[in-house]
Amino acid sequence: MKWLFLTLLLINLGLFMLIYPQQPDSERSSQLADVGELKLASEQESETAKEQTGRDETDELVADAVEKAEPEVEKPLKDASVEQQQTQSTALPEEALAEKIVAETPIPPSITESQQELSIRCTMLGYVDTRSAAEEISVRMRALGFKPELQSESRNEQAGYWVLIPQQSSRLEAVNIAKKLEESGVSDLWRFTSGKLVHAISLGLFRDEIRAGDRKREIDALGFNSVIQPRYREKTNYWLSYKTGNSAELSDRDWAGLVKDFPELVRKEIECQ
């Protein structure tokens, strides 16, 4: 009996070891059954393609609807990257701001206007001795389109050289010397009866100092003491100033006509005031 019991125990242990490892497989099969219906890979790919096609058609319909509803909105390109789309979206406000700044920037003064201002010059015509001559030149300049301004200046100017018998202390002495000169053959003389040279005797007024020297030696040879003294007189000079540049220019022909009638006339540029 003891051997029979051991034999049956061994048989049961062997059956247990054979049957127990098969239980997890059965459990796996039961779990796989819950996943659903198994399909081939080719069938799965075809169904996936159909689903993708359906999604594309749906996206196209939505895109068409958006384009019809908002025709002025620009769509980003499908192939463009996210960085490019961000760059485009941020560039538009900067460009609009740049256009606004350019529009509000004041236009600088024209260079040609500055050049025109610099081209204006002032010219002087002169000098002439009489006011009437200056007024006649002014009328002719106005006829040529200018606006001259008449100006004048008075000053002492040397007008020659006196040959004199110096001033005497009295009128009687001056008269006696004049009589002696006439007796010596000097006829060209006169006495100063007033002014700074009162009681002096003039023996001639000369423009050239050399001729004045010859006259002095002639009188001195007769035994009289004569002197040479410069003669000054107050003289008024007249001239005209006018602007040249944008408005008008004095042509060579017009200038030649003025010089013909007024040979002493000279023109030169001066500083504008």
ChimeraX commands (.cxc) that place a marker at each C-alpha (Angstrom):
marker #1 position 0.00,0.00,0.00 radius 0.5
marker #1 position 2.84,2.35,0.79 radius 0.5
marker #1 position 4.33,1.95,-2.69 radius 0.5
marker #1 position 0.94,2.38,-4.30 radius 0.5
marker #1 position 0.43,5.66,-2.46 radius 0.5
marker #1 position 3.81,6.95,-3.52 radius 0.5
marker #1 position 3.14,5.91,-7.10 radius 0.5
marker #1 position -0.21,7.73,-7.18 radius 0.5
marker #1 position 1.38,10.82,-5.60 radius 0.5
marker #1 position 4.07,10.94,-8.23 radius 0.5
marker #1 position 1.48,10.51,-10.98 radius 0.5
marker #1 position -0.55,13.41,-9.56 radius 0.5
marker #1 position 2.51,15.64,-9.32 radius 0.5
marker #1 position 3.41,14.89,-12.90 radius 0.5
marker #1 position -0.10,15.68,-14.11 radius 0.5
marker #1 position -0.10,18.92,-12.08 radius 0.5
marker #1 position 3.16,20.08,-13.67 radius 0.5
marker #1 position 1.86,19.28,-17.14 radius 0.5
marker #1 position -1.52,20.98,-16.70 radius 0.5
marker #1 position -0.50,24.22,-14.74 radius 0.5
marker #1 position 1.69,25.96,-17.35 radius 0.5
marker #1 position -1.15,25.90,-19.89 radius 0.5
marker #1 position -3.43,28.08,-17.78 radius 0.5
marker #1 position -1.68,31.48,-18.59 radius 0.5
marker #1 position -2.01,30.81,-22.34 radius 0.5
marker #1 position -5.70,30.37,-21.90 radius 0.5
marker #1 position -5.84,33.61,-19.97 radius 0.5
marker #1 position -3.88,35.45,-22.76 radius 0.5
marker #1 position -6.28,34.14,-25.35 radius 0.5
marker #1 position -9.20,35.37,-23.30 radius 0.5
marker #1 position -7.57,38.83,-22.99 radius 0.5
marker #1 position -6.82,39.08,-26.77 radius 0.5
marker #1 position -10.44,38.26,-27.48 radius 0.5
marker #1 position -11.47,41.49,-25.75 radius 0.5
marker #1 position -9.29,43.68,-28.10 radius 0.5
marker #1 position -11.63,43.31,-30.99 radius 0.5
marker #1 position -11.55,41.97,-34.48 radius 0.5
marker #1 position -8.05,41.34,-35.82 radius 0.5
marker #1 position -7.26,42.60,-39.33 radius 0.5
marker #1 position -4.46,42.24,-41.83 radius 0.5
marker #1 position -1.92,45.08,-42.20 radius 0.5
marker #1 position -2.90,45.72,-45.83 radius 0.5
marker #1 position -6.55,46.04,-44.81 radius 0.5
marker #1 position -5.57,48.42,-42.02 radius 0.5
marker #1 position -3.52,50.66,-44.45 radius 0.5
marker #1 position -6.40,50.87,-46.94 radius 0.5
marker #1 position -8.80,51.94,-44.21 radius 0.5
marker #1 position -6.26,54.53,-42.95 radius 0.5
marker #1 position -5.90,55.99,-46.47 radius 0.5
marker #1 position -9.67,56.29,-46.78 radius 0.5
marker #1 position -9.86,58.08,-43.45 radius 0.5
marker #1 position -7.04,60.47,-44.51 radius 0.5
marker #1 position -8.81,61.16,-47.84 radius 0.5
marker #1 position -11.97,61.98,-45.96 radius 0.5
marker #1 position -10.09,64.35,-43.68 radius 0.5
marker #1 position -8.48,66.13,-46.68 radius 0.5
marker #1 position -11.86,66.58,-48.32 radius 0.5
marker #1 position -13.25,67.96,-45.09 radius 0.5
marker #1 position -10.27,70.40,-44.76 radius 0.5
marker #1 position -10.75,71.58,-48.35 radius 0.5
marker #1 position -14.45,72.22,-47.77 radius 0.5
marker #1 position -13.63,74.19,-44.59 radius 0.5
marker #1 position -10.92,76.17,-46.42 radius 0.5
marker #1 position -13.31,77.03,-49.27 radius 0.5
marker #1 position -15.85,78.19,-46.75 radius 0.5
marker #1 position -13.28,80.42,-45.02 radius 0.5
marker #1 position -12.11,81.92,-48.33 radius 0.5
marker #1 position -15.68,82.77,-49.34 radius 0.5
marker #1 position -16.49,84.23,-45.94 radius 0.5
marker #1 position -13.23,86.24,-45.60 radius 0.5
marker #1 position -11.81,86.91,-49.09 radius 0.5
marker #1 position -9.45,89.69,-47.91 radius 0.5
marker #1 position -7.54,87.53,-45.38 radius 0.5
marker #1 position -4.35,86.10,-46.78 radius 0.5
marker #1 position -3.79,82.38,-45.95 radius 0.5
marker #1 position -0.29,81.23,-45.02 radius 0.5
marker #1 position 1.26,78.73,-47.37 radius 0.5
marker #1 position 0.89,75.09,-46.30 radius 0.5
marker #1 position 4.55,74.42,-47.02 radius 0.5
marker #1 position 5.80,77.48,-45.10 radius 0.5
marker #1 position 7.41,76.86,-41.73 radius 0.5
marker #1 position 6.14,78.28,-38.45 radius 0.5
marker #1 position 9.09,80.72,-38.25 radius 0.5
marker #1 position 8.36,82.10,-41.74 radius 0.5
marker #1 position 4.70,82.61,-40.86 radius 0.5
marker #1 position 5.67,84.44,-37.66 radius 0.5
marker #1 position 8.13,86.62,-39.63 radius 0.5
marker #1 position 5.43,87.55,-42.15 radius 0.5
marker #1 position 2.90,88.33,-39.44 radius 0.5
marker #1 position 5.33,90.58,-37.54 radius 0.5
marker #1 position 6.76,92.28,-40.65 radius 0.5
marker #1 position 3.45,93.82,-41.71 radius 0.5
marker #1 position 3.05,96.19,-38.71 radius 0.5
marker #1 position 6.71,97.34,-39.06 radius 0.5
marker #1 position 6.23,98.11,-42.76 radius 0.5
marker #1 position 3.05,100.01,-42.04 radius 0.5
marker #1 position 4.84,101.97,-39.30 radius 0.5
marker #1 position 7.74,102.72,-41.64 radius 0.5
marker #1 position 5.33,104.09,-44.26 radius 0.5
marker #1 position 3.72,106.30,-41.63 radius 0.5
marker #1 position 7.08,107.66,-40.44 radius 0.5
marker #1 position 8.14,108.43,-44.02 radius 0.5
marker #1 position 4.86,110.21,-44.64 radius 0.5
marker #1 position 5.22,112.38,-41.52 radius 0.5
marker #1 position 8.90,113.23,-42.06 radius 0.5
marker #1 position 9.14,116.90,-43.15 radius 0.5
marker #1 position 10.68,117.49,-46.54 radius 0.5
marker #1 position 14.01,119.33,-46.19 radius 0.5
marker #1 position 14.42,122.67,-47.97 radius 0.5
marker #1 position 15.21,122.34,-51.61 radius 0.5
marker #1 position 18.91,122.54,-52.47 radius 0.5
marker #1 position 18.09,124.68,-55.48 radius 0.5
marker #1 position 16.46,127.30,-53.24 radius 0.5
marker #1 position 19.65,127.55,-51.15 radius 0.5
marker #1 position 21.72,127.85,-54.31 radius 0.5
marker #1 position 19.43,130.65,-55.55 radius 0.5
marker #1 position 19.85,132.55,-52.29 radius 0.5
marker #1 position 23.63,132.21,-52.51 radius 0.5
marker #1 position 23.62,133.40,-56.14 radius 0.5
marker #1 position 22.27,136.85,-55.17 radius 0.5
marker #1 position 25.09,139.43,-55.25 radius 0.5
marker #1 position 25.33,143.16,-54.72 radius 0.5
marker #1 position 27.05,145.49,-57.17 radius 0.5
marker #1 position 28.02,149.16,-57.01 radius 0.5
marker #1 position 28.12,151.64,-59.90 radius 0.5
marker #1 position 30.14,154.80,-59.35 radius 0.5
marker #1 position 31.41,157.27,-58.79 radius 0.5
marker #1 position 29.82,160.25,-60.54 radius 0.5
marker #1 position 30.34,163.89,-59.61 radius 0.5
marker #1 position 26.79,165.22,-59.92 radius 0.5
marker #1 position 23.46,164.12,-58.56 radius 0.5
marker #1 position 21.81,164.64,-61.91 radius 0.5
marker #1 position 24.15,162.09,-63.52 radius 0.5
marker #1 position 23.43,159.59,-60.76 radius 0.5
marker #1 position 19.66,160.02,-61.18 radius 0.5
marker #1 position 19.92,159.52,-64.94 radius 0.5
marker #1 position 21.82,156.26,-64.42 radius 0.5
marker #1 position 19.20,155.18,-61.88 radius 0.5
marker #1 position 16.38,155.70,-64.40 radius 0.5
marker #1 position 18.20,153.62,-67.02 radius 0.5
marker #1 position 18.89,150.83,-64.53 radius 0.5
marker #1 position 15.21,150.67,-63.52 radius 0.5
marker #1 position 14.26,150.38,-67.19 radius 0.5
marker #1 position 16.49,147.28,-67.33 radius 0.5
marker #1 position 14.65,145.66,-64.40 radius 0.5
marker #1 position 16.88,146.64,-61.50 radius 0.5
marker #1 position 16.07,148.52,-58.30 radius 0.5
marker #1 position 19.12,150.70,-57.64 radius 0.5
marker #1 position 19.60,152.73,-54.47 radius 0.5
marker #1 position 21.19,156.18,-54.77 radius 0.5
marker #1 position 23.89,156.97,-52.19 radius 0.5
marker #1 position 26.24,159.88,-51.67 radius 0.5
marker #1 position 29.29,160.81,-49.65 radius 0.5
marker #1 position 30.99,164.16,-49.09 radius 0.5
marker #1 position 34.70,164.37,-48.41 radius 0.5
marker #1 position 37.70,166.68,-48.86 radius 0.5
marker #1 position 39.61,165.99,-52.02 radius 0.5
marker #1 position 42.85,167.46,-53.26 radius 0.5
marker #1 position 42.08,169.55,-56.33 radius 0.5
marker #1 position 45.55,170.83,-57.28 radius 0.5
marker #1 position 48.43,172.95,-56.04 radius 0.5
marker #1 position 48.49,176.67,-55.18 radius 0.5
marker #1 position 51.50,178.88,-55.85 radius 0.5
marker #1 position 51.09,181.62,-53.21 radius 0.5
marker #1 position 52.67,184.65,-51.64 radius 0.5
marker #1 position 52.07,183.76,-48.01 radius 0.5
marker #1 position 49.47,185.55,-45.85 radius 0.5
marker #1 position 50.38,189.09,-44.85 radius 0.5
marker #1 position 49.63,190.69,-41.55 radius 0.5
marker #1 position 47.34,193.29,-43.07 radius 0.5
marker #1 position 45.39,194.19,-46.17 radius 0.5
marker #1 position 47.73,197.08,-46.91 radius 0.5
marker #1 position 50.80,194.89,-47.05 radius 0.5
marker #1 position 49.02,192.45,-49.39 radius 0.5
marker #1 position 48.02,195.32,-51.72 radius 0.5
marker #1 position 51.61,196.65,-51.87 radius 0.5
marker #1 position 53.06,193.23,-52.80 radius 0.5
marker #1 position 50.43,192.78,-55.50 radius 0.5
marker #1 position 51.43,196.15,-57.05 radius 0.5
marker #1 position 55.12,195.18,-57.07 radius 0.5
marker #1 position 54.32,191.88,-58.79 radius 0.5
marker #1 position 52.36,193.66,-61.48 radius 0.5
marker #1 position 55.22,196.13,-61.99 radius 0.5
marker #1 position 57.53,193.08,-62.47 radius 0.5
marker #1 position 55.33,191.77,-65.26 radius 0.5
marker #1 position 53.25,189.23,-63.28 radius 0.5
marker #1 position 49.66,189.72,-64.34 radius 0.5
marker #1 position 48.07,186.41,-63.37 radius 0.5
marker #1 position 47.41,187.01,-59.67 radius 0.5
marker #1 position 44.66,187.86,-57.14 radius 0.5
marker #1 position 44.31,188.59,-53.49 radius 0.5
marker #1 position 42.37,186.57,-50.93 radius 0.5
marker #1 position 40.06,188.93,-49.09 radius 0.5
marker #1 position 38.38,186.33,-46.83 radius 0.5
marker #1 position 38.59,182.80,-45.66 radius 0.5
marker #1 position 41.53,180.80,-44.36 radius 0.5
marker #1 position 43.93,182.44,-46.88 radius 0.5
marker #1 position 42.89,186.03,-46.23 radius 0.5
marker #1 position 45.66,188.57,-47.22 radius 0.5
marker #1 position 47.53,185.92,-49.26 radius 0.5
marker #1 position 48.23,186.37,-53.00 radius 0.5
marker #1 position 47.53,183.58,-55.50 radius 0.5
marker #1 position 49.97,183.21,-58.40 radius 0.5
marker #1 position 48.18,180.31,-60.04 radius 0.5
marker #1 position 46.42,176.95,-59.38 radius 0.5
marker #1 position 47.96,173.92,-61.06 radius 0.5
marker #1 position 46.85,170.30,-61.29 radius 0.5
marker #1 position 50.43,169.09,-61.72 radius 0.5
marker #1 position 52.94,169.66,-58.93 radius 0.5
marker #1 position 55.77,169.97,-61.52 radius 0.5
marker #1 position 54.13,172.92,-63.24 radius 0.5
marker #1 position 53.48,174.44,-59.84 radius 0.5
marker #1 position 57.23,174.10,-59.12 radius 0.5
marker #1 position 58.14,175.89,-62.38 radius 0.5
marker #1 position 55.85,178.80,-61.45 radius 0.5
marker #1 position 57.40,179.07,-58.01 radius 0.5
marker #1 position 60.94,179.31,-59.41 radius 0.5
marker #1 position 59.80,182.02,-61.83 radius 0.5
marker #1 position 58.38,184.17,-59.01 radius 0.5
marker #1 position 61.34,183.55,-56.76 radius 0.5
marker #1 position 63.66,184.76,-59.54 radius 0.5
marker #1 position 61.86,188.12,-59.41 radius 0.5
marker #1 position 62.82,188.54,-55.76 radius 0.5
marker #1 position 59.59,187.35,-54.12 radius 0.5
marker #1 position 59.20,184.57,-51.56 radius 0.5
marker #1 position 56.50,182.15,-52.87 radius 0.5
marker #1 position 55.26,178.75,-51.58 radius 0.5
marker #1 position 53.44,175.70,-52.98 radius 0.5
marker #1 position 50.38,174.62,-51.02 radius 0.5
marker #1 position 47.96,171.76,-51.84 radius 0.5
marker #1 position 44.44,172.82,-52.57 radius 0.5
marker #1 position 41.52,170.88,-51.08 radius 0.5
marker #1 position 37.85,171.17,-51.75 radius 0.5
marker #1 position 34.76,169.41,-50.47 radius 0.5
marker #1 position 33.51,167.00,-53.05 radius 0.5
marker #1 position 30.34,164.90,-53.08 radius 0.5
marker #1 position 30.47,161.55,-54.80 radius 0.5
marker #1 position 27.37,159.66,-55.92 radius 0.5
marker #1 position 26.97,155.98,-56.62 radius 0.5
marker #1 position 24.28,153.33,-57.08 radius 0.5
marker #1 position 24.02,149.91,-55.48 radius 0.5
marker #1 position 21.79,147.12,-56.77 radius 0.5
marker #1 position 21.32,143.34,-56.47 radius 0.5
marker #1 position 22.03,140.84,-59.19 radius 0.5
marker #1 position 21.30,137.13,-59.41 radius 0.5
marker #1 position 17.89,135.53,-59.85 radius 0.5
marker #1 position 16.00,138.57,-61.09 radius 0.5
marker #1 position 18.33,140.12,-63.68 radius 0.5
marker #1 position 21.89,140.43,-64.86 radius 0.5
marker #1 position 23.44,143.51,-66.43 radius 0.5
marker #1 position 24.48,142.44,-69.92 radius 0.5
marker #1 position 27.73,143.52,-71.56 radius 0.5
marker #1 position 25.76,145.50,-74.12 radius 0.5
marker #1 position 23.88,147.51,-71.47 radius 0.5
marker #1 position 27.08,148.10,-69.53 radius 0.5
marker #1 position 28.86,149.34,-72.64 radius 0.5
marker #1 position 26.02,151.83,-73.22 radius 0.5
marker #1 position 26.37,153.23,-69.70 radius 0.5
marker #1 position 30.15,153.57,-69.96 radius 0.5
marker #1 position 29.80,155.35,-73.29 radius 0.5
marker #1 position 27.67,158.07,-71.71 radius 0.5
marker #1 position 29.49,158.09,-68.34 radius 0.5
marker #1 position 33.19,157.27,-68.95 radius 0.5
marker #1 position 34.12,157.63,-65.26 radius 0.5
marker #1 position 31.65,154.91,-64.29 radius 0.5
marker #1 position 33.08,151.78,-62.63 radius 0.5
marker #1 position 31.27,148.70,-61.31 radius 0.5
marker #1 position 32.42,146.30,-58.61 radius 0.5
marker #1 position 30.88,143.73,-56.31 radius 0.5
marker #1 position 30.26,144.75,-52.69 radius 0.5
marker #1 position 28.94,143.03,-49.58 radius 0.5
marker #1 position 25.15,142.95,-49.41 radius 0.5
marker #1 position 23.67,144.80,-46.44 radius 0.5
marker link #1:1,2 radius 0.2
marker link #1:2,3 radius 0.2
marker link #1:3,4 radius 0.2
marker link #1:4,5 radius 0.2
marker link #1:5,6 radius 0.2
marker link #1:6,7 radius 0.2
marker link #1:7,8 radius 0.2
marker link #1:8,9 radius 0.2
marker link #1:9,10 radius 0.2
marker link #1:10,11 radius 0.2
marker link #1:11,12 radius 0.2
marker link #1:12,13 radius 0.2
marker link #1:13,14 radius 0.2
marker link #1:14,15 radius 0.2
marker link #1:15,16 radius 0.2
marker link #1:16,17 radius 0.2
marker link #1:17,18 radius 0.2
marker link #1:18,19 radius 0.2
marker link #1:19,20 radius 0.2
marker link #1:20,21 radius 0.2
marker link #1:21,22 radius 0.2
marker link #1:22,23 radius 0.2
marker link #1:23,24 radius 0.2
marker link #1:24,25 radius 0.2
marker link #1:25,26 radius 0.2
marker link #1:26,27 radius 0.2
marker link #1:27,28 radius 0.2
marker link #1:28,29 radius 0.2
marker link #1:29,30 radius 0.2
marker link #1:30,31 radius 0.2
marker link #1:31,32 radius 0.2
marker link #1:32,33 radius 0.2
marker link #1:33,34 radius 0.2
marker link #1:34,35 radius 0.2
marker link #1:35,36 radius 0.2
marker link #1:36,37 radius 0.2
marker link #1:37,38 radius 0.2
marker link #1:38,39 radius 0.2
marker link #1:39,40 radius 0.2
marker link #1:40,41 radius 0.2
marker link #1:41,42 radius 0.2
marker link #1:42,43 radius 0.2
marker link #1:43,44 radius 0.2
marker link #1:44,45 radius 0.2
marker link #1:45,46 radius 0.2
marker link #1:46,47 radius 0.2
marker link #1:47,48 radius 0.2
marker link #1:48,49 radius 0.2
marker link #1:49,50 radius 0.2
marker link #1:50,51 radius 0.2
marker link #1:51,52 radius 0.2
marker link #1:52,53 radius 0.2
marker link #1:53,54 radius 0.2
marker link #1:54,55 radius 0.2
marker link #1:55,56 radius 0.2
marker link #1:56,57 radius 0.2
marker link #1:57,58 radius 0.2
marker link #1:58,59 radius 0.2
marker link #1:59,60 radius 0.2
marker link #1:60,61 radius 0.2
marker link #1:61,62 radius 0.2
marker link #1:62,63 radius 0.2
marker link #1:63,64 radius 0.2
marker link #1:64,65 radius 0.2
marker link #1:65,66 radius 0.2
marker link #1:66,67 radius 0.2
marker link #1:67,68 radius 0.2
marker link #1:68,69 radius 0.2
marker link #1:69,70 radius 0.2
marker link #1:70,71 radius 0.2
marker link #1:71,72 radius 0.2
marker link #1:72,73 radius 0.2
marker link #1:73,74 radius 0.2
marker link #1:74,75 radius 0.2
marker link #1:75,76 radius 0.2
marker link #1:76,77 radius 0.2
marker link #1:77,78 radius 0.2
marker link #1:78,79 radius 0.2
marker link #1:79,80 radius 0.2
marker link #1:80,81 radius 0.2
marker link #1:81,82 radius 0.2
marker link #1:82,83 radius 0.2
marker link #1:83,84 radius 0.2
marker link #1:84,85 radius 0.2
marker link #1:85,86 radius 0.2
marker link #1:86,87 radius 0.2
marker link #1:87,88 radius 0.2
marker link #1:88,89 radius 0.2
marker link #1:89,90 radius 0.2
marker link #1:90,91 radius 0.2
marker link #1:91,92 radius 0.2
marker link #1:92,93 radius 0.2
marker link #1:93,94 radius 0.2
marker link #1:94,95 radius 0.2
marker link #1:95,96 radius 0.2
marker link #1:96,97 radius 0.2
marker link #1:97,98 radius 0.2
marker link #1:98,99 radius 0.2
marker link #1:99,100 radius 0.2
marker link #1:100,101 radius 0.2
marker link #1:101,102 radius 0.2
marker link #1:102,103 radius 0.2
marker link #1:103,104 radius 0.2
marker link #1:104,105 radius 0.2
marker link #1:105,106 radius 0.2
marker link #1:106,107 radius 0.2
marker link #1:107,108 radius 0.2
marker link #1:108,109 radius 0.2
marker link #1:109,110 radius 0.2
marker link #1:110,111 radius 0.2
marker link #1:111,112 radius 0.2
marker link #1:112,113 radius 0.2
marker link #1:113,114 radius 0.2
marker link #1:114,115 radius 0.2
marker link #1:115,116 radius 0.2
marker link #1:116,117 radius 0.2
marker link #1:117,118 radius 0.2
marker link #1:118,119 radius 0.2
marker link #1:119,120 radius 0.2
marker link #1:120,121 radius 0.2
marker link #1:121,122 radius 0.2
marker link #1:122,123 radius 0.2
marker link #1:123,124 radius 0.2
marker link #1:124,125 radius 0.2
marker link #1:125,126 radius 0.2
marker link #1:126,127 radius 0.2
marker link #1:127,128 radius 0.2
marker link #1:128,129 radius 0.2
marker link #1:129,130 radius 0.2
marker link #1:130,131 radius 0.2
marker link #1:131,132 radius 0.2
marker link #1:132,133 radius 0.2
marker link #1:133,134 radius 0.2
marker link #1:134,135 radius 0.2
marker link #1:135,136 radius 0.2
marker link #1:136,137 radius 0.2
marker link #1:137,138 radius 0.2
marker link #1:138,139 radius 0.2
marker link #1:139,140 radius 0.2
marker link #1:140,141 radius 0.2
marker link #1:141,142 radius 0.2
marker link #1:142,143 radius 0.2
marker link #1:143,144 radius 0.2
marker link #1:144,145 radius 0.2
marker link #1:145,146 radius 0.2
marker link #1:146,147 radius 0.2
marker link #1:147,148 radius 0.2
marker link #1:148,149 radius 0.2
marker link #1:149,150 radius 0.2
marker link #1:150,151 radius 0.2
marker link #1:151,152 radius 0.2
marker link #1:152,153 radius 0.2
marker link #1:153,154 radius 0.2
marker link #1:154,155 radius 0.2
marker link #1:155,156 radius 0.2
marker link #1:156,157 radius 0.2
marker link #1:157,158 radius 0.2
marker link #1:158,159 radius 0.2
marker link #1:159,160 radius 0.2
marker link #1:160,161 radius 0.2
marker link #1:161,162 radius 0.2
marker link #1:162,163 radius 0.2
marker link #1:163,164 radius 0.2
marker link #1:164,165 radius 0.2
marker link #1:165,166 radius 0.2
marker link #1:166,167 radius 0.2
marker link #1:167,168 radius 0.2
marker link #1:168,169 radius 0.2
marker link #1:169,170 radius 0.2
marker link #1:170,171 radius 0.2
marker link #1:171,172 radius 0.2
marker link #1:172,173 radius 0.2
marker link #1:173,174 radius 0.2
marker link #1:174,175 radius 0.2
marker link #1:175,176 radius 0.2
marker link #1:176,177 radius 0.2
marker link #1:177,178 radius 0.2
marker link #1:178,179 radius 0.2
marker link #1:179,180 radius 0.2
marker link #1:180,181 radius 0.2
marker link #1:181,182 radius 0.2
marker link #1:182,183 radius 0.2
marker link #1:183,184 radius 0.2
marker link #1:184,185 radius 0.2
marker link #1:185,186 radius 0.2
marker link #1:186,187 radius 0.2
marker link #1:187,188 radius 0.2
marker link #1:188,189 radius 0.2
marker link #1:189,190 radius 0.2
marker link #1:190,191 radius 0.2
marker link #1:191,192 radius 0.2
marker link #1:192,193 radius 0.2
marker link #1:193,194 radius 0.2
marker link #1:194,195 radius 0.2
marker link #1:195,196 radius 0.2
marker link #1:196,197 radius 0.2
marker link #1:197,198 radius 0.2
marker link #1:198,199 radius 0.2
marker link #1:199,200 radius 0.2
marker link #1:200,201 radius 0.2
marker link #1:201,202 radius 0.2
marker link #1:202,203 radius 0.2
marker link #1:203,204 radius 0.2
marker link #1:204,205 radius 0.2
marker link #1:205,206 radius 0.2
marker link #1:206,207 radius 0.2
marker link #1:207,208 radius 0.2
marker link #1:208,209 radius 0.2
marker link #1:209,210 radius 0.2
marker link #1:210,211 radius 0.2
marker link #1:211,212 radius 0.2
marker link #1:212,213 radius 0.2
marker link #1:213,214 radius 0.2
marker link #1:214,215 radius 0.2
marker link #1:215,216 radius 0.2
marker link #1:216,217 radius 0.2
marker link #1:217,218 radius 0.2
marker link #1:218,219 radius 0.2
marker link #1:219,220 radius 0.2
marker link #1:220,221 radius 0.2
marker link #1:221,222 radius 0.2
marker link #1:222,223 radius 0.2
marker link #1:223,224 radius 0.2
marker link #1:224,225 radius 0.2
marker link #1:225,226 radius 0.2
marker link #1:226,227 radius 0.2
marker link #1:227,228 radius 0.2
marker link #1:228,229 radius 0.2
marker link #1:229,230 radius 0.2
marker link #1:230,231 radius 0.2
marker link #1:231,232 radius 0.2
marker link #1:232,233 radius 0.2
marker link #1:233,234 radius 0.2
marker link #1:234,235 radius 0.2
marker link #1:235,236 radius 0.2
marker link #1:236,237 radius 0.2
marker link #1:237,238 radius 0.2
marker link #1:238,239 radius 0.2
marker link #1:239,240 radius 0.2
marker link #1:240,241 radius 0.2
marker link #1:241,242 radius 0.2
marker link #1:242,243 radius 0.2
marker link #1:243,244 radius 0.2
marker link #1:244,245 radius 0.2
marker link #1:245,246 radius 0.2
marker link #1:246,247 radius 0.2
marker link #1:247,248 radius 0.2
marker link #1:248,249 radius 0.2
marker link #1:249,250 radius 0.2
marker link #1:250,251 radius 0.2
marker link #1:251,252 radius 0.2
marker link #1:252,253 radius 0.2
marker link #1:253,254 radius 0.2
marker link #1:254,255 radius 0.2
marker link #1:255,256 radius 0.2
marker link #1:256,257 radius 0.2
marker link #1:257,258 radius 0.2
marker link #1:258,259 radius 0.2
marker link #1:259,260 radius 0.2
marker link #1:260,261 radius 0.2
marker link #1:261,262 radius 0.2
marker link #1:262,263 radius 0.2
marker link #1:263,264 radius 0.2
marker link #1:264,265 radius 0.2
marker link #1:265,266 radius 0.2
marker link #1:266,267 radius 0.2
marker link #1:267,268 radius 0.2
marker link #1:268,269 radius 0.2
marker link #1:269,270 radius 0.2
marker link #1:270,271 radius 0.2
marker link #1:271,272 radius 0.2
marker link #1:272,273 radius 0.2
view
